[in-house]
């Protein structure tokens, strides 16, 4: 709703790359243009009357594999053979390679080259064979940066989809694991896989995910945001609808629970669908700790969710409209702290919220080395100097600091961001109508949350729908799974 | 989606318009512009019969001095009393608004004192104002000031203690701990005033000069010099037809607490004051029996069982099981007298603070229906017998272990 600017932002229509022409190396070279990383290798038969061509992209192909297992066998068997003989032999396995594929048209040939395969063209026959011998640049598997855990596996997804699928396979050794491949993007073709366990994942949900992916209408899918906007049922909603993780362990656990996973080539994260409200309050640590402790922390997160959403608005409502609600000693303390401050409480809160957002934004953009300087400057200037200068009252600093801290308790940053906007909405409501305004604002947010769905699943499930079934299973608290028919824990 | 956006816009417009309506949204008052008060007093001025509304507020001079001096301003803060006289309490409050640059609010009043004269004139006007005032809390404690007006009590009180509210809160604790079932709130008084009889009790406070030694204890503070006046609990005032008609004596208060099964503590003074024994009565069971002759109520019997402990023996002697029976008997006699005093007061005033009428109604509903209109009249002349059985639990001697 708040990113309205995107409503009319039409995708710039680029022509679909549909190449018309024969399946020849010349056509492929023409399409790929005069790029210096396009490698073309001519292979001649003994009498040099027959020429075949191998095309690949330098930096994406594994030269050793291509040299030793594709080109060398070709030169060895090519003596006195016709082009047709060579093609038949190649097709029938004389050129031994596990991932070899017959190409149907020039489009497929170009796509294969771009994805790092080497395509051997038989120009006179207008045939081609693709050999998957990629050596894509990829970093090594590292620890997750944003979802670190004390107990649990340390491997995280990287930018290579094949490495990521391998990591998933390594964790989920079940024959029922299915990976379906899709390519999206008109201009920059991007590969993505949906991951699920057959028999566990709901078929309707799967079909909806497939449908959504097929309907993606983008020039490229290089960024995460673009994928998210395509997959969301409520595109303009503030609240996140796709859960993402960089941890393989979390991804696999959710796949086992019946969610559909999406791995995108080029992104070091994986998406989990559907991302309902309660999932944004779950952290990996929850499942490696005792259930009592986990439940306590989970409950604390929900409390913090309410505090971070409501506290500034509540402060405004109480100090401007319903001062009799607060204990008298506290009221006197606030009155004393506001001595000499020229602004209304609502203005003070808005100033501090804006200052807080500025600090947050500034520290995000800065390098780590000077990020801490911003915190110190922010803490000193906003926190102390502003209070000493009677620009704002100390009570407001406490309220905003507490609001900020409680906001960071929520494990999912996207949910936290959504709350930041809702918080300002409630502040406006409270400034206009006190508790009445807050009630109205909260009811509106609640109504909205209860009305949206993610791929046909109510967003607030299990708090709504199913008659509240499994409401306490793994939501506000985390009960031992054996209470609900689970085997572990 | 477009519908949702329209709905959202309408919602915002709706809230904005509502915020101008003071009928729905409370008036916007910045907290720093409010003048808070924690104690208020209601009086009636004689002979004009105008009402007086007193508020205890922080002294402005002291406040400004403290605000600029140091952070521990609370410790040296002084309070003063502002009194307004007018035809109605609402007009008094209205009149206060122009007095200082701040807005006076009743939202933080914790204790309301009603002057004795005002209470004798009737509590209806005061509590009508309290019930209709938006800000005043219904859980505000209410007291009647014995032998003085609320205004004088507040003025003297503010001179004696640094925080009058804290002083009265402390009295409230004494009331709870020593003799009463709890505080009486505005809502309790409203309940009483809207009941059929408009009768009941109201806690009373008084100012006592230390040298009068009226109480069971006397406190001295080396810091205080000269004549000192202290705020004390004065038991309860008795309300009938919404008017204060009398106060409890200390004996009557013990009797009242016994019959209402509240905690009491007693002091047995024996051998012309040579031996003193303190007794805590922690468990009281009262059975109210009604004796009839044909259909006529002939007598009320109060059977009381007390269980207590000895808290202190002045000569420190060992109290063995046999010896305790003497103290049990003395306690029973003492409590019997207290209860009879309380019964007499109830019969004199026709106020059912011992809940005898209520018990009669529950035990004999048909008979009650027949005589409910004349119950007070009949009860005022009815003989009441009191039978008290006391059990003192095992206690320990200073010099040897008591055998069971």
Interface residues (C-beta under 8 A of the other chain):
Chain A: X1 X236 X319 X320 X321 X322 X323 X324 X328 X331 X332 X334 X335 X336 X338 X339 X341 X344 X345 X429 X432 X433 X434 X436 X437 X440 X444 X448
Chain B: X1 X4 X5 X8 X11 X15 X16 X18 X19 X24 X25 X26 X27 X28 X29 X30 X31 X32 X34 X36 X38 X67 X73 X105 X107 X108 X110 X135 X137
